[in-house]
Structure formats: C-alpha cells, structure tokens
Amino acid sequence: MLFDPAAILLAMSGCVPHYGAVPPMAPAELWSPLPRQTAEVDGVPIAWVDSGGSGPPLVLIHGLSSYTSFWEYQIPAFSGEYRVIALDLPGFGASGRPDAPFTPPWFAGVVASWMDTIGVPSATIVGHSMGGQIALTMAIEHPERVTSLILSAPAGFERFTAGEAAFLEQFWTEDRAARAREDEIRLQFVAAAFNRRDDGVERLIEERVRLGKHPEFQGTSVAVARAIAGMARHPVLDRLGEITAPTLVVFGTEDRMIPNPILHGGRTRSVAEQGVAQIPGAKLVMLPGAGHTAHHDDPEGFNQAALAFLASRSNAAHSR
C-alpha cells in the first residue's frame, strides 16, 4: 500500500492530541499489562511480567522500539491456559540500557540467560518483527530452549545486500530516534506500524513522545540504531532450514513495513511465503487488512490462529 506522509500529516494536524507540553516520562512509569518484575541478567536489569499459573510457558518477545504493553491483547487471551511471560528487551521499555551490540544473536543469548534466571528451561517463543528474528535465531542457536515458534510479522525473511545494510546503518544514526519530532513519531505509528487505531495506540504515542524527553531515552536511541544494523548484518534466511521447532507465522495482508518499502518493495505475501517455505513444516496465516503489528490490528484472528496451533501441538504430544 502506498501512502503520502505529507498528506497524512496535513489531515491529522488539526484533530489529534499534541504532547509538547506534557512532562517527560521515565521508563519505569510506562503502562504495564501486569505488575512488573525485575531480574538482573549479566549485570543488566531486565523488566518482565508473568501471568503465573501452571500452564505451559509462552515467552513473548516484542519488536524494535517496543515493550511488553505491545502484547496487551495477547497476555489476557493466552493466560487462561498458559503461563504468559513477556520481557522488555535490554535497551527498551523499563529494562536497562547497556553499551551492547544489540544484534539478534546477542539478544537471543540474553533471552536464554534470562530464562535461566527465572527458571524457565524451555517455552513456546512468540516474537514480533525484530522479536521474530530474535526468536528465529534462538530456534537456530538455542534449539533446546524453543518448544515451538509463533511469529507475528517476523523480520529475517528478507535478504539485504552489504550495500543495503550499510545504507541502513548510515541512515539510522545513534541519535536519530532521540531527535524524532512528535509528527514523525505519530506518522510512524499510524501510517506504518499500526493499521488499527485505538486508545492503546494513542497511549503508546504519548508514551513515546514523553520517553523521548527523558535522559534515559538516549540509550534506547543507541539500541535502535545498533539493532537495525544488527538485523541486516546477521541474516537468518539461509539458516531457516535448521529450525526443528514447530512454527506458525502470521502476517497481515496490508503490512507496510515488510518488505522494506524503501529498499525492496513488493508484496508481503511473497516475502512471507519465501520465509515459511524454508522452515520445515511451518504454517502461514495471512490476516486480511492487518498491518505490521498484526497481533494488534486483528487480535481475534491472531489469537485464534495461535491458540489453535498450540492446541494442535498439545494433541500431537498426547497422541504419541
């Protein structure tokens, strides 16, 4: 889908809230769908939430510039049958902001160590966007941790040349996110990341604007730049055949971020099918009208597909 950023901004300018006068927000003040806990992993504080219960564990990994509240429609839906655990990755949300590489292999190692710390040896890993590429990396490099994969619009299915990776690295400097204006932030949310606007999206926009005014956000800006470069420079596409975990992949038909609209263009379905074809036995679900944050734009469709997939895995295990 093509869109005109200038036209969208003009249309929005007179009818949306503006947060220029709102005070800064510290990461610890972010809204959380469950009471927040903290665990120290390799010297880095990791914020996380846990629904509790004795059901099989699901570990939720958010995408770039996100945090646990981006799963607000999944945590209550899954916690009836499963123990749902979601973390803020280092550099994001209420977690620490270390001087780190922020590449998918580094994140995968952190998640594995965090699972050790909280006593979860293995789980179904649910990942969105960058979190999807981290989940794929875990399934390849830490397969004993991954009982199955559920991926919402995962990064990692596109191939980036060395020149494209260098372009992304030069474009996303370590202070670029810190310098973003509110109109740029709002445009990214409503014209790229989300197709369904609701009170939750507006809350996320306000939080992002206010976080950007807080000194700790500089660490997030650094994490964003390094993570973008890391995703391009640590591809998983050619290793997807190594994945042995049962895998469900969900994309929205109107994803405006995959494929990369600047470097590649093309159809989301083509990218999705290319990646899924490389993962043995993987299943693809396309949600009509949903965008890049597919699990938010169509939570009913996403949750139904995920729960049916998990139920099929349980039935298969019981039949053996």
FIBA-671285 format. One record per residue (C-alpha): residue in three letters; z, x, y. Coordinates in steps of 0.02 Angstrom, whole numbers, plus 50000, padded with zeros to 5 digits. Layout:
<rs>
AlaZXY;...
</rs>
This chain:
<rs>
Met500005000050000;Leu499525006750170;Phe500625004150322;Asp500585008650506;Pro502255016550556;Ala501955013850742;Ala501574995450717;Ile503104992950609;Leu504235001450737;Leu503504991050877;Ala503784975050779;Met505574979650739;Ser506094986550908;Gly506704970450986;Cys507534961950837;Val508614974450742;Pro510344981650772;His510484998650851;Tyr511905010550812;Gly511765023050952;Ala513475018651021;Val514345017250853;Pro515535031750815;Pro515205044850681;Met515675041150502;Ala516475053950386;Pro515795054350207;Ala517485048550141;Glu517275032250241;Leu515685026750151;Trp515755009750068;Ser516005011049881;Pro515704997649748;Leu517275003349655;Pro518815013649700;Arg518275031649723;Gln518985045949620;Thr518765064649642;Ala518605078549514;Glu518355096949550;Val516885104849459;Asp516585123549479;Gly517555122949641;Val516565108149712;Pro517405091049739;Ile516395077649651;Ala516675059549704;Trp516395046549569;Val516775028649519;Asp517195021649349;Ser517195003549290;Gly518325008349145;Gly518354999348979;Ser517985004648802;Gly516115001248800;Pro514795014748778;Pro514675025348936;Leu513245024249060;Val513125038349188;Leu512175033549347;Ile511325047349449;His510685042549621;Gly509155048949711;Leu508855060049862;Ser509965056250013;Ser510845042649913;Tyr512565039849837;Thr513475027949722;Ser513265012249827;Phe511385012549796;Trp511875005649624;Glu512794990649696;Tyr511784978249591;Gln511934988049429;Ile513774992549420;Pro514424974649405;Ala512964969249295;Phe513234983049167;Ser515134984349168;Gly515394968949060;Glu514784978048904;Tyr514774996348957;Arg515875009049042;Val514875012349200;Ile515175029049286;Ala514235034249444;Leu514415050249542;Asp513955056749713;Leu512935072449681;Pro513515088049774;Gly512805087949950;Phe512815068949959;Gly513995054349982;Ala515835058949975;Ser515595074449867;Gly515735092349927;Arg514325101450014;Pro514225118849938;Asp512985132649977;Ala511945129749821;Pro510135129149763;Phe510115110149735;Thr508705111349607;Pro508565099049462;Pro509185112149335;Trp510675116049447;Phe511085097549469;Ala510895094749281;Gly512155108549247;Val513365101149373;Val513235083849295;Ala513525091049122;Ser515065100649183;Trp515705085149273;Met515525075049112;Asp516585088349026;Thr517885086949163;Ile518065068149148;Gly517985068148958;Val516275060448926;Pro515355071348800;Ser513765060848799;Ala513085045048879;Thr511565034848922;Ile510935043149081;Val510235031449214;Gly509315040249355;His508365035149510;Ser506995045449593;Met507705063149609;Gly509095057349494;Gly507735052849370;Gln507065070649372;Ile508845077049351;Ala509055065249202;Leu507425071349125;Thr507995089249150;Met509645085149064;Ala508715077448916;Ile507695093548900;Glu509035106648934;His510625097548881;Pro509985085448747;Glu511695083848665;Arg512305075148825;Val510975061648826;Thr511035047248702;Ser509635038148795;Leu508755037848964;Ile508465023649087;Leu507425029249236;Ser507065019749396;Ala505515026649486;Pro505875044349424;Ala505235059749512;Gly504475072649396;Phe502915063549338;Glu501815071349474;Arg501095088849470;Phe501255099149631;Thr500215114749659;Ala501025130449729;Gly500205126549896;Glu500885108749897;Ala502625114949854;Ala502525127549996;Phe501965113750117;Leu503445102750070;Glu504645117250091;Gln503945121550263;Phe503945103350319;Trp505705099150259;Thr506695112250352;Glu508575113150327;Asp508925104250492;Arg507555091050484;Ala508645077050414;Ala510015081250540;Arg508775078850683;Ala508105061950623;Arg508185047850751;Glu508765030350708;Asp506995023350719;Glu506395036550595;Ile507845032750478;Arg507535013950487;Leu505675016350454;Gln506045026950301;Phe507185013550231;Val506164997850266;Ala504385004450254;Ala504565017150115;Ala506145016350009;Phe506524997650000;Asn505384982549986;Arg506814970049988;Arg507864969850146;Asp509624962850134;Asp511354965850204;Gly511584980650087;Val510054989550158;Glu510654986550336;Arg512354993550288;Leu511505009050217;Ile510505011450377;Glu512075010450483;Glu512985022450368;Arg511545034850375;Val511465034350565;Arg513345036650582;Leu513405050350448;Gly512085059650546;Lys513295061150691;His514675068950585;Pro514805088050567;Glu514815086950376;Phe513055079750378;Gln512325096950411;Gly512745101050230;Thr511765085650174;Ser510285090750281;Val510265107650193;Ala510425099050023;Val508945087550061;Ala507795102050107;Arg508265112549956;Ala508185097749837;Ile506415093149893;Ala505845111049868;Gly506765111749702;Met505935096249632;Ala504215103249670;Arg504615120649605;His505485115149444;Pro504255102949366;Val504635093949203;Leu502945085649170;Asp502365098649045;Arg504035098148952;Leu504205079348931;Gly503635080648751;Glu505265089748712;Ile506305074248750;Thr507035066148595;Ala508145053148679;Pro507515035148678;Thr506825031948852;Leu506495017048965;Val505515019949125;Val505455006649262;Phe504325007049415;Gly503914994449549;Thr502094989849570;Glu502254992249759;Asp503085009449760;Arg502605017849924;Met503325034949882;Ile502615038649708;Pro501295045249705;Asn501635055849858;Pro500635046449993;Ile500265062150095;Leu499795074649959;His499125063749820;Gly498875045249848;Gly498265034249707;Arg499135021049602;Thr500945020949549;Arg500475013749379;Ser499345028649344;Val500745040949379;Ala501975030649277;Glu500805029349128;Gln500415047949136;Gly502265052449125;Val502765039548997;Ala501345044848882;Gln502115062148870;Ile503845056048813;Pro503865051748628;Gly504175033148603;Ala504535029548786;Lys504345011948855;Leu503655007549027;Val504104991849127;Met503234988049293;Leu504164976149409;Pro502954965849515;Gly503224968049702;Ala504644980449686;Gly504584996749782;His505275014149759;Thr507075008049742;Ala506534996549602;His508294992949539;His508744986149711;Asp507134976849750;Asp507154967349585;Pro508914969349515;Glu508704954749396;Gly507114962049322;Phe507814979649312;Asn509484974449239;Gln508674963049111;Ala507504976949053;Ala508924989549046;Leu510114978248951;Ala508754973148827;Phe508354991548799;Leu510184995748771;Ala510394981048653;Ser508894986748551;Arg509655004048536;Ser511304996448476;Asn510414985448350;Ala509415000248285;Ala511005010348263;His511874996248169;Ser510394993848052;Arg510415011847994;
</rs>
